[in-house]
Amino acid sequence: MGGLVSARSVGSLSMINFAPADPPSADDLLCDPKHLVRGDPGEILALLPRAVSAEARLAATVYRTSFERHRRVDAVRRRQALSLDASRWGADDLARRIADVAVPPGDDPRSTTVWSTGRLPDNRRLRRFAGRTERIEALATATVDGRAVAIGAKYINDTVRVWDMATGDETGVLDQRATALATATVDGRPMLVAGYDRGVQRWDLTTGTKVGDALRAGKNSLIRITTGVLDGRPVALCCGYDPDPIQIWDLQNGTRIGGPFEGHAGLVQDADAVEVDGRTVLVTLGGDHTMRFWDPFDGRGLGEPLKAYGTTLAVTVLNGRPVAVTDGGPSKSLQVTDLAARKVVGEPFRGHDTGAFRGIATTMVDGRPIVIVDCTDRALRMWDLAEDRPVGDPLESHAHWMTALAVGELDGRPVAVTAGRDNAMLLWDTSIEGPDRPTGVSRSRLSWRVDWATGAALTDRAALSLPGSTCRALATGTVEGRAVVVSAGWNQKLRVLDPITGDQIGGDLKGHQGAVNAVVLTTIEGRDVVLSGGNDGTVRTWDLALGKQVGTPLTTPDAEVRALAVTKVDGRLVALSGGRGGAENEVRVWDLAEGRESGEPLAGLAAEVHAIAVTDLDGRPVALVASGAYPNDCTVSLWDLTTRRRLGDPLVGHGREIVGVATATVDGRQVAVTTSRDHTARVWDLATRTEVRRLPIAGRGSHPLAIGDVGGRPVAIIGGTRRTDAEIQMWDLAAGEAVGDPWTGHKSGPAAFALAELHGRPTLVSGDDDSIFLWELRSPAEDDPDAPRPRPGGGAARAAVSEIDGRGVVVTAGGGRLRTWDLSDGTPVAEPISTGPISAFAVTELDGRPVAVATPNEKIVVWDLADGREQARFATDHHVEIISVALGKEGEREVVVTGTYDNAVSVHELRTGRRVGRRLRSLHYAPVRAAAVTEDDRGRAVVVTAGGDASAETVVWQARNGRRVHDPRLGDTDDLCAVAVTRLDGRSIALTAGRDQVVRVWDASNGSVVWPALAGHTGTITALATAVLDGRPIAFSGSEDRTVRVWDLAADEPAADELVFPHPVTALATTSQGRLVVCFGGDIAVLSREE
């Protein structure tokens, strides 16, 4: 009867009282791989400081390693990133368990919808543009010679670039700085109107030449241009900052029309002209949250202003009446204003719940007005104004915020072009019904598992990474009891971040008209504020609770503010500002409560000011001012802030500019610490003005400096070590010794430091152009002996695969050494081989022995990988560094091909070192950065070499005699960095890639294009590799965008989702079994296919 349960007994179960289960602890959740992969990253972040057990702390360390990426990717990519990081930390079991987590069906990469350029969220996305699409800040469209083009401005490097919308290829570059773009037709020809710091420049798009001189009026910086027709004349409506924020220019003769337009309080965000009741009216949108109306010819205001929000104004016609579409402000809606009646019409368009709209554009589709908006949730949305409804679903467009939006037409269909902070530029079909094509083809895709990885660049001090944005200045503090980090930089904005969650608090703080160089948090009359100083010569005050600027900017005419400090003098809170430019080199003192200059400046400095620190010395408020310009007066002077007089002698000894200064107390003495571009940091006794000790640092970089206390001992944290300016080193100021190993993580040298206390521990915040890191400050004695230790690496920059005694190995080069690793588990196979610096190497077999061929000191050296012995050393007639190497066969001879920085190539026999043919400098006009050897359709050994220097060069030539075969014209627009070869349908196929971010596939025999450019990367492509998997030719591309993309060369489409890595990819290699080797940030990873 044991298996029988009566109905009566089943019913009685409901009478039993079950105690509720305890909620899972932080350790339980962190030890669950499914939760790590599928859980909300923000919720998991809150668990990390609460980890107790060794297993949970290991999981927390792994999750924290790439936290910022986890916030921006789906479960598939998060699983791959977590598995990789676990392997880097030597946690192979955790890596396997993470890799085994099943992802939600919608995220399964093995069967998903794809199109020719990658995975598509919607079939409205037509393509991703190729070429240099990073940092696009303004967009426009036009038709040139019958072809639709998109035009993008890259203010950061003073270029405007042109793309063919039909193909996605970059077709031209204009040498023009621009913050705003618009196009018009003038005298029947397409014209580009580019606005920049202090003027407008016209360009003829047909010829690519300037039209006339720049149109200048005043010193305002333009942020938006709209073109139109006034009284039959083509005009540009320009708006920007005070003074003279609204300008109208006749595009035919270059003269000013109308104005001045006085009424807005400061910045004018956008403008357009529209016909209202038979009269032309200029409509403007201001940063003062008003919409104003003007007579464009005489500048008179027309009626009362209306309340309006946002940064973009879009004008169209609805039901025969002119309307303006703007951001609805706090209501998070789109607002439509009838410009004749001067009132809002209809209900606001809601459903976004995304905060402010970043861009608004309107277009007419089949006679119906359509509004297109990009939102802070990174989605592109379309609304039919006539039907009062959305058009389709939101389009998941960019991985980061969009930076620009423009509308146009392609082949008679309406389109939109968007650019984003993810460095992508995309083309969208904005027709009401959508494009008439399938959304993609469902097919099986490759999936990859991490076998093992090294973690040389890892440290458990890195507590968190936050999204960066050209960070030149940092400050930390609290706002209403909440910890905050304020960052600022080249993009003229301030951002407020929560260092606990990584979220941005509120919107960007805008107002500066140049780079922001310094920020300081303080409290003025009970308000938490941040002060900022920038290249526009102003010091601005921002109320962090209100999220806006308060008071009038403090102005230093014709001078850039490079340094800021805050202190109290005679009970008054003052700010000190200094920089470069202006009539005098001086530090100004500002009374922050009254918002004006206070007393005399600190005058008489011999050169520009780089840094300011404040302290109390003998009971007096004192400023330490670092000034100078090499080779003169690179000193720190001390000033009594009460009397505004110098105090004794300056600190003299540095040979270059002093870029950082701070104070501390060491063994009861007050000291100053300085960092300089002369390769040193120095400690000074302030009482005697003498140097106490010297600390070595790298010569380049900003060398940010922070002073803290660790374990009761004063420490200095300095950006830059003896090896590189990208590392961070902590120094014990009393002992003058480095504390522990340097901290690595920044791609480039950190530009700013700030100290905070988080989770009860002192924390350093550091920032560069890409990201912001948080680091725990602790002494080696405080290190947890049970903390995870990363799998050791070896500074790998390049990789290849070989065999030693029948055992598959990975060979890496970097740090002056060749290393070999077991391909299956990552254990070292042989002792490292000391090679000295090498820029390129390759592996092969010689007489049955595995060898590496490398090129130190313009020579060719062959090392035996099994015993580490040097087999041969050949001289070449190169006179500069060899930067590319390729191996191949010419007839029966094994040959080595080399390329150099001075544009030369040569071929040598591998066994004898004898040169084949002669050294050639006639094939290339720029550095030869990559090479490969293959056969053409006649069976001849040919070499494919590629390179460039702000250009693109590809040459195919015969290995036997150096004779040029052809120069393929592939549409590359910038340096080429990588070459690979394979076979497709019996043909020899070459692949080239580089700074224009696309892979080009072409026939090596005749240079003809095999497939359109494979686009998807958002950074320079640095490495290519090929393999044959399941009988299909596959290509791999690695990029500075920290991804590897996998391409099916038989089908012209991606063969897998991109693989994500925590650092830029520097090298790739493949095996015949389908394994993939990736070098990134000095580490290596080996991945294999999942069947």
N, C-alpha and C positions, 0 to 999 in steps of 0.2 A: 504493500500500500504506500510505499515511500514516495511514489511519483504522483499520487492522487491528491488534488487539492479541491475541497468542496467549495461550492458557491458561498456557503455560510462562512467558511474560514477566510475566503478572499474578502468578503465584505467586512469582516472584523478588522482588516488591516487599517481601515480609515480611522479607527479609534485609537491607534497608537500615536503618541506624541513624539515626533522626531525633533531633536534639537537642531536649530539652524547651524549650518556648517560655518566655520570661521572663514573670513575672507582670506584670500591668499596673501602671503607676506611679500615684501619687496624681493626677498631672496627667492621665493617660489616663482615669481613672475620672471625674474632675471635669469633663472636657470631653465626656463622653458623656451627652447629655440623657436617654437611656433609664435610665442608672444613677441620675441625679438624681431621676427620677420614681418609679422602681420600687424603688430600693435601700433598705436599712434605714437610717433616719435616724441611728441611733446610730453605725453604721459610717461613714456619710458624714461625720458630725461629726468623727470622728477624722482624716479626710483634710484638713479645711479648713486647719489650720495648716501643712500640708506642700505647699500649692500653690506652684509656682515660676513657670510661664509666665504671661504676661499673661492669656491666655484662661482658664487654670485659676483665677487669682486673681479674675477677674471672676465665674466660676461660683461660687467660694467665697463671695464677697460677696453674690451673689444668694441663695444657699442659706441663708446665715446670717441674712438679713433677717427671715425668718419661721420660723426654725427650730422654735420651740416648737409652732407650728401643724402643721408637717410631722410631728411625732411623734404627733399625735392624729387625723389624717385619713387617708383611703384614697388610692390613687394618683390617682383622678379629681380630688379636691380639691387634692391636692398639685401636680398638673400645673397646675391653674388658678392656684394661689397662686404657683408658681415663674414661670409665664409673666407674671403681673402684676408681680412684683418685678423680673424682667428688663427689662420695659418701663419701669418706674419708674427703673431705672438707665440708661436710654437704650440698652440692649442689645437692639435690636429683632430682630436676626438670631437671637440666642439665644432670645428669647421665641418666635419662630416655630418654631424647632427643638424647643423644649420642647412647644409646643402640638401639634406633629405626632406626638408620641410616642403609640403605641398603648397603651392601658391593658389590663390583664388582662380577659378576658371577664366575669368576675364583677363588675368595677368599671365596666363600660361604662354610662354614664348614658343612652344613647340608647334602650336597651331594657331596662327593669328593672321589678321588681314594686313597685307603689305601692298605697297605701290613701288614704283621704280626708284624712288629716292628714300624710302624708309617706311617706318610704321606710321600710319595715318590715323588720327583720331576722327577724321571726317573727310569725305571725298571732296569737300570744297577746297581743301588745300591742294593747290596745283603743283607747286614745286618749292624747293628751297634754292635760293640763289647761290651760285658759286662765287669764288673770289674772296676779296677782303671785306667781309660783311661784319667784322667786329666793330663795336663802339660807334655804330651809326646813331646820330643824334637828330637828324632831320631827313625827311623824304619828300620827293616830288615825282610826278610822272609827266611824260610828254610823248609826242610822236615825232620821230626824226627820220626823214627819208622813207616814210611809210611804215616804219617799225616802231612799235610801242616800247618805250624805255622807262626804267625806274632810275632815279637819281638819289644818291645818298651822301650826306655830309658827315665827315669824320673830323670833328673839330680838334680831336686830340693830336692828329698828325697833319693838319692843314691840307686835306685833300677832299675833293668831291669826286665820286666815282659813278660810272654809268653802267647799267646792266640792260641786256636785251631781255624783255619780259617773256618772249616766246621760247627762248632757249635757257634762260637763267644764267647765261655767261656774262662775265664782266667784259665790257667793250671799250672802256676809256677811262682816263684819269685826268682831272683838272687840278692844277696847282692852285687851290683856293681854300682859305680858311673860311668856315661858315658855321653859324649857329642856327640859321634859318634858310629855307629854300622855297622857291615857287617858280612856276613856269608860265610863259605867256607866248602869244604869237604877235610878232611885231614886224610889220612890212612883209607879211607872209612867211616869215621864218621863225622857227622855234627858238625862244630865248629862255635862258636860265637866269633867275635873279637870286643872288646869294647875299645874305646879310651876315655881317660879322661884327667885331668889336665896335668899330666906329664908322661904319659905312655900308654901302651896297655896291656890289659889282655885277655887271651884266655880262653874259656869255652867249655867243652864238653857238647853239648846240650842233648845228650842221658842220661847222668848221672846227669847233672846239677852241675858238679864240675869244679873247676879251673884246667887249664892245665898249669903247670909250674908257674914260677914267672912272675911278670909284666915285660914287655919289656920297658926299660927306656932309653931315650937319651935326655939329656939337660932338659930345663925347659919350652919347648913350650907346649901350650895347643892345643890339637887336635880338629878339627872341622869336619873332613870328613875322612872316611876310605873306600877304594875300595879294593876288593880282586880279585885275578887273579892267573895266572900261569906264572912264568918266568923260562925258561930253565928247564921245567918239575917240578918245585918246587912250591907249593902253597905259595902265598905271600900276605901280606897286604901292600897297598900303603896308607900312612898316610900323611895328610897335615894339616897345622895350622899356628901358628904365629912364627915370628922370636924369638930366633935364631933357625936355623936348621928346616926350615918349611916343608921340604919334607923328608920322611923317608920310606924305604922299609925294611920289616921284613920277614924273612923266617919263616913260621908258623909251620914247622915241628921241627926245632931245636932251634928256638928263636934267631937266629943271624941276624945281620944287613947286608943288601946287598947294595953295591954301595954308591954313595954320597961322599961328600956333594954336593947338587944341589944349586948352587949360581947364582942368576940372578934376581929373583923377588925382588921388593922393598917392603918388608914387608909380609903381609898376603898372603898365598896361599889357595885358596878357595876349589879346587877340583883337582883330578888327576885320570888318568886311563892309562893302558898300552894297546897297540894295535899293530898289525902286519902291517907294512908299507913296501911294496916292499921287502918282505921276511926278514925284520929286525924288532925286537921288539923295540918299541919307547914308552917312557914315555911322556905323554901329561899332562900339568898342566895349571890351570887357576888361575891367581893371582888377588889380590885386586888392583894391579896397572893397571888393564884393559889390560893385555897381556895374550896370550896363548903361552906357550913355549914348546920346544921339547928337549928331553934328551936321552942320552944313559943310560938305567937304571943300568948298571953294573959299569960304571966308573964315572957317573955324568957329562959327557961332554954335553954342549949344542949342539944341532943339528940345524944349520941354524938360521935365524932371527926370532924373535918373531912376532906374529900376534896380531892385535888389537882385543880384545874380552871383553865382559861385563858379568855382572851377577855373581851369586854365585855358579852355578851348571854347571857341564860339563857332557854331556851324549855322549857316544861313541857307534856307531853301524856300520853296513855295508849297503851301498846303491848302488845298481847296481854293486855289486862286489867290491866296493871301500870303504875303511875305512873313516868314516866321524865323525865329532864332532858337536853336537847341543848345542848352547849356546844362551843366551839372546842377542838380537840385540842391546841393549843399548837404546839410546835416540829415536830410530825409533820405539820402542815398538813392536818389531817383534822377531820371532825366526830365528836364523841364522845357516845355515848348512855350515860347512867348510870341503872341501876335504883335508884329512890329507896327502895324497901323493903329490897333486899339491900345497898344502898350499894356497888355495884360496877359497873364498866363492862360493858356487855353487847354481844355481837357484835363484829365487826371494825369498826374505825373507817371511816367513809365517806371514801374518798380520791378521787383523780382531779382535784383542784382545782389543786394545786401553785401556789397563789396567795398564800401567806402568810396573815396573819390574816383571819378573817371579820369584816366590819364590822357585820353585823346578822343575826340569826337569828329566825325566827318559825315557829310551827307552826299548822296548821289541820287540821280533819277534813274529808275529801272521801269521800263514800259510805262513811262509817264507817271510813276508813283514815287513819292519821296521816301527814300530809305536812309536811316541814320545808322552809322556803324560806330561802335564805341569799343575802346579797350579799357579794361578795368584792372584794379589792383589785384584781382584774383587770377590775372594772367589769361583770362578768357576774352575772346573777341565775340561781340554780340551784335546782332542786327535787328532793327525794329522797322516795321512798315508803319509810317506815320499816318497814312490814309486809313489803314485798316485798324490802327491802334492795337497792334499785336506783334509779338516777336516773330522773326523769320528763322525757322529752324532752331536747333539746339545751340547752346554756347559752343564755340570752337576753342578747344584746348590748344592754344597756339604756341606759347613760348615757355621755356623752363624757368625764366625770370621775368620780371616786369618788362613790358614793352616800352620802348623809348621813342618810337616814331610811327606814324600812320599816314598813309596817303591813298587816294582813290584814283582810278583811271579806267582805261578800256583796252582790252586785248581781243582782237579778231571779232569786234562787234559786241563783246560781252563785258559787263562791268566787273572790275576786279579791285582788290585792295592789296596794298603792300604794307607789311609790318616789319619792324626791326625791334630787337630786344636786347636786354642785358646778357642773354645767353649767347650773344654774338651771332645769332641767326637772323636772316632776312628771308621772309616768306611771302608767297603770292597766293591770294585767295580768290575764288569765284564768289562774287556777291550777288549773282542773279537770284531772283525770288525762288525759282524752281530748283536751283542748284545745277551743277554740271551734268551733262548728259554722258556719263561714263560710269563704269562699275566702281564700287568703292575699294576694290582690290581683289586679290585671288587668295583663297585660303589654301595654304600648303604647309607641309612639314618644314620646320626650321631647326637648325642646329642648336644644341644647348651644351653648355660647358660647365665643368666642375673644377674647382681649384684642387690640385694635387698637393702642392706645397708652395711656400713663399718665404722669403726672408724679411726681416723687420729692422734693418740697420738704422732706419730713420725714425724709429718709434721711441717714445718716451712716455712714461706714465705721469709725467708732470703736466702734460697738456690736458687740462681739465675740460676744454670745450673749444670748438671753433664756431665763429659767427660769420655770416656773410659780410664780406668787405666791399668797399667801394672807393677806390683811390684814397686810401686812408693816409693822410699826412699829419693828422693831429688827433689826439685822444684825450679825454678827460673822464674821470669817474666820480661818482658821488651818489646821493640819494635824493629822490623826489617824493615827497609825501610818504617817507619811510621805505620807499622801494628803490633798490639798487639800480643804477643806470650806468651805461657807457655811452658817451657822446663821441661820434667820429665825424671827421670832415676831411675834405681833400680837394683834388683838382676839379671835381664836378660842381663846385660852388655851393654845395649843400651841406647841411648838418643832419645827421641821423641819430636818433636816440634809441638805444637797444637795451633790452632786458638781459643781463648777463646770466641769469638763472635759466631762462627758457630759450634764449636766442632770438626772441621775437623783436621786431621793430615796434616802438611805442609811438603811435601817431604817424603823421606824414612827414615828409622831408621838410626841413626848415630852409626856406629859400629867401634870398635877398642880396647876397654878395654877388658882385659882378666880376669875380675872378676867383682863383684858387683860395681856399681857406687854409691858413698855415698854422693857426694856434687856437686852442679852445681851453677855457678854464671854467670850472663850476664853482659857484659861490652863492651866497644868500644876501639879497639886498632888501632891507626893510621887511624881513619875514618871507620874501618870495625866493623860491629856488630858481636860479637863473644860470645860463651859460653865456659867457662872453666869447666872442669869436673875432679874430683878426685875419684880414686877407689881403690879397694883391690889389684890391680896389682901394686900399688906403683907409679902410674904415674898421672901427671896433664896434660891433653890434651886440645888443643885449636881447636875449630870448627868454621869455617866461616859459619854463618847461611844463608847468601845470596847464597853461593855456595853449601851449604849442604854437606860439607866434612871437614875432619880434615886438619889443616894447621900447618906447622912447625913440629919440632921434639918434642915428648913427654918429659916433664920435669920429671926426674926420681928420686925417693927416694928409694935407694936400700933396699930390704928386709923389707919394711915398707908399711903399708896400709894408704892411704890418707882418713881420716875421716872428715876433716873440711877444708873449703876454705873461704877466704875473699879477697876482692880487695880494694885497696886504693891508694893514691898518697903519695910518700915520696920524698921530695926535687924535686918536679915537675915530677917525674917518676912514671908511673903506675906500681904497684907491686901487686903480689898475695902472700898470706900467706897460707901455707898448713901444716897440722899436722895430726897425727893419732897415730897408735900403731905399735909396732915392730921396727926393726932396732937396731943399736948399741946404739943409744942415743934417749931419749925422747926430741924432739925439734920441733920447728916450723921453717920451711924454708921460705925464702923470695926470690921471683923470679922476675926479671926484664922482663916484658911481651913484651916490644918492642924488646929486644935483645934475648929473649928466653933462658935465662941462670940464674943461681943462682946469687943473688945480695947480696954481703957482708956476714957477719956472721949470722948464724941462731940464733933464740931465744933459747938458750940452758940451760940445768940445771934443766929441769922439772923432778919431781920425778916419774911421771907415764904418761900414754898415754893421748893424747889430744882428747877431745870430741867435742869441739866447739870453734870457734874464732869469735870475733866481733871487728870492728874497729870504732874509733871515734876521734874527736879532743878534747884534754883536755889542757886547758890553752894555746891554740894555737899550740900544738904539736900533731903530729899523734901518736895515741896510739892504741895498740892491747890489747884486753882482751882475755886471753887464759884460757879456762876451762879444767882442767886436773885432773887426779887422778884415782885410782883404789881402791875400798873399801878393807880395811878400812883406807887406807892411802891417805893423801894429796888431798882430794876432795875440791879443791880451785879454785879461779879465780885469776890469776896473771896479773898485768898491766905492759906493756912494752913500752918504748919510742922507736919508730921505727927509729928515726934518729940516736940515740946512741946505740940501741940494748941492753939497760940496763933496769932492773926492776925499776918500780916506786913505791917505798914505800911498804907497807904491802899488802898481798893478801886479797881477800874477803874470810873469813873463817867462817864456821858455818854449812854448809850442812854435813850430816852424810853419804851420799852415792854419787855416781858419779853425777856430774853436766853435763846434756846432752844438755842444751840450754843456751845461753847468748845473750843479746841484750841491747842496750842503749836507753835512752830517756831523755827528759827534763821535769821535773815536778816542777811546782811552781818556775821556775827559777833555779832549781838545776839539775845538771847532775846526773842521776841515772843509775844503771845497774839492769837488771831483769834476774834472773837465774831460771832454772827449774832443778829438781833433782829427782833421784829415791828414795829419802827419804820422799816422799809424800808431798813435799812442793815446791812452787815457792816463791822466795824472792826478795825484792826490796832493793837496797843498795845505800847509798849516796857515790858517788865516791870521794868527797872531804875528807870525814872523814873515809871512808872505813867501815862504820857501817851499820848494817841492819836497814832498815826503817820500813818494815812490812813484814808479811808472809801471803801467800795465800795457801789454802789447795787444793791439787790435788790428784788423785788416784796414788797408788804406782807403778803400772806397766806402760809399754808403753814407747814410745819415747819422749813424752811431747814436741812436736814442739812448737815454740814460735815465735810470730811476734808482732811488735810494730807499732801502727798506731795512727791516730788522728780522733776522732769522735765528731762532734759538738764542735770543738775547745778544746777538752779535750784529753790528752794522754791516750791511752788504751793499754793493753796487751791482746793478744789472745793466749790462752794456750790450748793445747791438753790434755784433762783429767780433770775430776771434782772429787769432793769428792766421787761421786758414782761410776764412771766408767771411764776408759781411752779411751772409744770410743766416748765420748762427747767432745764438744768444748765450752769453756767458755770465754766470754769477761769480762775484769776487768778494772774499772776506777782506774788508778794508783794514782791519787791525793787523792781519797777518800778511796782507798783500798777495794772497794766493787764490787761485781759481777754486771754486767750490763745485766739485763734481764735474761731469762732462758737459760740453755745450749742448744746448737744446736746439733741435732742428725741427723744421716744419714749414717755415716760410719759403716760398719759391724764390723771392728776391729779398734783399736786405730790408728788415723792418724799418719803418720810417717814424714810428711813434710808440711811446710807452706811457702807461699810467698804472698806478697801484690802487687796489681795492681790497676789501675784506669780504669774502664769500664763504658761506657755510662755516663761518668762524675761523677761516684760515686766510693769511695774507696771500694775495693773488696778483700776478702781473698780467696786465692786458697789453698786447702788442699788436700792431697793425701794419699791413703793407698794402700794395695795390690790389690784392686779390682777396684777402681774408683778414679776420681778427682772431687772435688766439688768446686763450686764458690759460695761465700756467700757475700751478701751485708752487709757492715759495717754501722750501723746507731744506734742512741740512741733510747730508748723507746719513747722519745718525738717526734721523727721523724716518728714513726709508723703511718700508715694510719688507722684512726679509722674505716673506711669503708672497710678495707681489709677483705677478707674471713677468717673465723676462722675454723679450722678443728673440726670435730665431736670428742668430747672427748672420750678417751679410758681408758684403765687401765693397761697397761703393760702386756697384756694377753700373756701367753706362752703355755697354754694348754686349751682345750675346750671339752665340752660335751653338750648334749641336754637333756632337761627334761621338766616337766610340773609343773606349780604352779597354783592351782585353775583352772585347765582346760585350762590354757594359756601356749602355747609353749614358752620355754625360752632357751637361750644359757647360759651355765654356764662356766665361765672362771676362771683360776687360774693364778696368777702372782703378783709379788710385795708384797707377803705376804697377799693377799686377795683373797677371792672368790667373784665374781660378777655375777649378773644375768641380762640378757638383753631380752627384748621382741623379740621373734624370727621374728616377722613380720616387726617391724619398728626400732628396736635397742634402744628403750627407756629403761632406767634402771628400773628394776622391784622391787627390794628390796635393803635395805641398804647393802653395802659391809660387808663381814664377815672377820674379822681379824683372820688369821690362823698362821701367821709366815711363814717362808720359807718351802715350800713343793716341792718335786720333782715329785710327781705323785698323781693323784686323779681319782676317777670315780664316777658316779651317779647311783642311783637306787631308788626304793620305799621301804619304811619300814613302815608297818602298815598303808599303804595308804598315807604316807607323803613322799614328794620328799626329798632325802637326798644326801649329798656329803660325800664320804669316802676318807679321805686324810691321809697323813702319816708324820706329822712333828715330828722331834726329836725321830725317831725310834719307834713311837707309831702309833696306828690306832685310828683316831678320826672321829666321825660321826656328821655332822652338818645338822640341819633342814634348807632346803633352803628357806622355806616360812617365818619363823620367825627369822632365824639366830642363833638359840640356839644350844648349844652343846648337842647332844643327848647321846653320850657315848664316853668314852676314854679308850682304852685297851692298856696295856703294851704288848710288844713283847719281845722275847729273842734275837732280833737282837742287834748288838753292833755298827753298822755303818748305814749310811744313806740308807733309803729305796728309791729305784729309779724306781721301777715298781710296779703297782697295777692292779689287774684284779678282777672282780666280776663275780660270777656264782652260780650255784646250784650243790650241791653234795647230791643226793637223794632229800629229802625235805628241806635240810638246805641251807640257803643263806651263801655263804662263800666268804672270802677275801683272795686273793693270793698276796703275797708280794715277791719281789726280791731285793737284795742288792748289794752294791759295793764289799762286801767280798764274793761273789759267792754263797750266801745262798738263799734258798726259804723256805716259810712256808705257811700254810693254817690255817685260823681262822674262827670260826663261827661269822657271822656278828652281831647276836643279843647278844651273850654272851661274845664274845672275846675269847672263849675257843679254844685252838689250836687243829686242826685236825691232828693227826699224830705227827710227830716231825719235828723240824727244820733241813733242809738238806743242807749240803755243799758238798755232794758227786756227785750231778748231774752235777754241772758246775765247771769249772776251771777258770772262768773269771767273771767279773760283769754281773749280770742278768738285762738287759736293757729293756726288754719288756715281757709281758705275756698276755695270753688270755685263757678263759675257753670254752670248747666245749664238745661234746659227740662223742665217737668213734662208730664203727659200731655195738657194743654190748650194746649201751646205757649207758655206763659208763662215768662219768664225768672225763675228762682228761684235763690236763693243758699243754699248749704249752708255753715254756719259751725260750728266745733267748737272746744272748748277745755276749760277746767276748771282747778281748783287743788286737788289731792287729791280731785277729783271728776270727773265726765264730763258734758259738755253738748254736745248736738247740736241745732241748730235749722235748719229750712228756712223761708225767708221770701221774699216777692216783692221782686225788685230795684226795681220801679217805685215802690212805696209803703211798703216795709218791713213789710208786713202778714205776721204769722206764718201759715204754712201748717200746720205740725205740728211737734211735738217727738218724734221717734222714740225709743222706749224699746227699746234694743238689748242691754242687759245689760252695757254698759261699766261698769268699776269704778274707773277712775282717769283722770287727765288724757288728753285726746285731743290729738295733736300733728300729725296729717296727714289731709288729705281729698283724694280724687280722684273724678272722675266719668267714666263711659263709657256705652255703650249695649249692651243685651243683649236679643235678641228684640224689638226695637222699643221697649223700655222704657228710661227714664233711670235709670241705676244709680249709686248713691253708695257709696264705700268710706271707712271711717273707721278709724283705728288710733291707738294711743298707748302709755301706760305699762302697760296690762294685757296687752300682748304678742300680741294677736290682731288679725286684719283682719276687720272686719265688713262684709258685703255686703248692701245693702238697696235697696229701691225708693224713689227720691227723691220720687215723686209721693205716696205714701201712708205711707212709713215701714215697710212690711212687710219682714221678713227674707227675703232671697233664698236664702242658703245659711247653714248653721251657721258659727260663727266659724272662720276659717282659722287654725289654731294651728301653731306650730313654732318661732317666735322665742323666745329666752330673755332678751331685753332689750327696753327701750322701743323701739317702732317710731317712727322719726323722719321717714320719707319714704314717699310712695306715688306711683306713676305707672302709667299704663295705655297699652296699644297694641293694635292688631289685627294678628295674625300668622296668615297662611294662613286668613284669614276667621274666626279665633277670637279673642274678647276675652281679653286677657292682662293681669294685674296684677302689678306689681313692688312689693315692700315692703323697705325698708332699715331696719336696726336698730342700736342700740348694741351688740348682740351680734356686730357685725362681719360680718354676712352680708346678702345680698340673696336673697330668696326669690321664686320665679316661680310664679304661680297661673293655672290655666286656669279662667276664670270660667264657661265653659259646662259644665264637668264637675265643679266643686267639688273640685279636687285640684291638687297641684303639677304644673307643666308642665316642670320641670327640677329637677335637684339644686341645692341652695343654692350661691350664689357666695360665696366667702370673701374677706375683705379684712383687712388688718393693723390697721385702726383702725375706730372706730365710723363708720357710714354717716350722713351728714348731709343728703344731697339726692340725688334721682333725676330723670332726664329721659329721654324716649324720642323717636325720630324715626319718621316714617312708613315708613322702610325697615327698621325693626326694630332699629335700633341703640339701645344702652342707655348712658347717661352716669351715672356714679356719683361722688359726692363723698365722700371719707373722709379724716379726719385732715388736712385742708388740701390734699390731692391730689385729682386727678381721673383717672378711667379711662374709656375708651370701648371697649365690647365689641360685637361683632356676632355674629349667629347663624352656626353652622356648618351648612351644608346637608348 
